[in-house]
Amino acid sequence: MEKDKIISELTFKAVRSSGAGGQNVNKVSSKVVLIFDLQNSNALSEEEKDRCLKKLKSKLTLEGILILNCDEDRSQLKNKAIITKRFLEIIEKALIIPKERKATKIPKSVVAKRLKDKSISAEIKQNRKKPEL
C-alpha cells in the first residue's frame, strides 16, 4: 500500500458543520467530507481491494465508495488532517491478513481434571439427597 498514491486519490469536500457554534457555524464550512472510490482505485491491487471490500462492507456505499465525515474542530485544515489520519488507519486495519488458526488437541491432563471435577460435583449432589430406607 502506497500512502501517497492513496492520498492523491482522495476527494475532500468542505461542508457547513451542524450543531452549536453560533454565527461561525453559519458562515464557515469547517466540516470535511472524505470520499474514496475503493473499486476504481489505482493505488490498491485487486487482492487488496477484495480484502477491503470484505472488511469495510458496512462502511461502503453500494457503489463501493467510502465516505467519512469530520467536524471535531473549528478549523477546516485540522479536520482534514484528522479525517486523513483516520482514513489511513481504517485502510491499514482492513489490509491486515489475520494469522491462520492452528488446531490443537486438548491435553489429557485437562480432560482428566474436568472429569474428576465432574465426578466430585456429582458425588456432592448425590449426598444432598435424602437417604433411602
C-alpha positions in Angstrom: 0.0 0.0 0.0 1.4 3.3 -1.1 0.1 6.1 1.2 1.0 8.9 -1.1 -0.8 7.3 -4.0 -3.9 6.6 -2.0 -4.0 10.2 -0.5 -3.8 11.6 -4.1 -6.9 9.7 -4.9 -8.9 11.1 -2.1 -11.6 13.7 -2.7 -12.4 16.3 0.0 -15.5 18.4 0.3 -16.0 21.2 2.8 -19.5 21.5 4.2 -21.1 23.7 6.8 -21.0 22.0 10.2 -24.1 21.3 12.2 -24.8 21.9 15.9 -23.8 24.7 18.3 -21.3 27.3 17.4 -23.2 30.5 16.9 -22.5 32.7 13.8 -19.3 30.8 13.0 -21.3 27.7 12.0 -23.5 29.7 9.6 -20.5 31.4 7.9 -17.7 28.9 7.8 -17.6 25.5 6.1 -15.4 23.7 8.6 -16.8 20.1 8.3 -14.7 17.9 6.0 -16.2 15.0 4.0 -13.7 12.5 2.6 -14.7 10.4 -0.4 -12.6 7.4 -1.6 -13.7 5.3 -4.5 -12.4 1.9 -3.5 -13.3 -0.1 -6.6 -11.8 2.4 -9.0 -8.6 2.9 -7.0 -5.2 2.5 -8.8 -3.2 2.6 -5.6 -4.5 -0.8 -4.4 -4.0 -4.2 -6.0 -7.1 -6.3 -6.8 -6.3 -8.6 -3.8 -6.1 -5.6 -1.5 -9.4 -4.2 -2.9 -11.1 -7.5 -2.3 -9.9 -7.6 1.3 -11.0 -4.0 1.9 -14.4 -4.7 0.3 -15.0 -7.6 2.7 -13.8 -5.9 5.8 -15.3 -2.5 5.2 -18.6 -3.8 3.8 -20.7 -1.9 6.4 -18.9 1.4 5.8 -19.1 1.4 2.0 -22.0 2.6 -0.2 -23.5 0.2 -2.8 -21.1 1.6 -5.4 -18.0 0.7 -3.2 -17.3 4.3 -2.1 -16.1 5.1 1.4 -17.4 8.3 2.9 -16.0 9.7 6.1 -17.0 12.9 8.0 -15.1 15.0 10.5 -16.4 18.1 12.3 -14.5 17.8 15.5 -12.6 21.0 15.2 -13.5 24.6 14.1 -10.6 24.6 11.6 -11.1 23.0 8.2 -7.4 22.1 7.9 -7.3 20.3 11.3 -10.5 18.4 10.3 -8.9 17.4 7.0 -5.8 16.2 8.8 -7.9 14.2 11.4 -10.0 12.6 8.7 -7.0 11.7 6.5 -5.3 10.0 9.5 -8.5 8.2 10.4 -8.9 7.0 6.8 -5.3 5.7 6.6 -5.8 3.8 9.9 -9.1 2.2 8.6 -7.4 1.1 5.4 -4.3 -0.3 7.2 -6.6 -2.3 9.5 -8.6 -3.6 6.6 -5.4 -4.8 4.8 -4.1 -6.8 7.8 -4.0 -10.5 7.0 -5.1 -12.5 10.1 -3.0 -15.4 11.1 -4.5 -18.8 10.4 -5.5 -20.7 13.5 -3.8 -23.9 14.2 -6.0 -26.7 15.5 -4.7 -28.0 18.8 -5.6 -31.0 20.9 -6.9 -30.6 24.4 -4.2 -32.0 26.8 -5.0 -35.3 28.5 -4.4 -33.8 31.9 -7.0 -31.1 31.3 -9.6 -33.7 30.2 -8.8 -35.8 33.3 -9.1 -32.8 35.6 -12.5 -31.9 34.1 -13.8 -35.4 34.5 -12.5 -35.6 38.1 -14.2 -32.3 39.0 -17.4 -33.5 37.3 -17.4 -36.7 39.4 -16.7 -34.8 42.6 -19.7 -32.4 42.0 -21.9 -35.3 41.1 -21.0 -37.0 44.4 -21.7 -33.9 46.3 -25.2 -33.7 44.7 -25.8 -37.4 45.5 -25.0 -36.7 49.1 -27.6 -34.0 49.3 -30.4 -36.5 48.6 -32.5 -38.0 51.4 -31.3 -41.5 52.2 -33.4 -44.4 51.0 -34.5 -46.8 53.8 
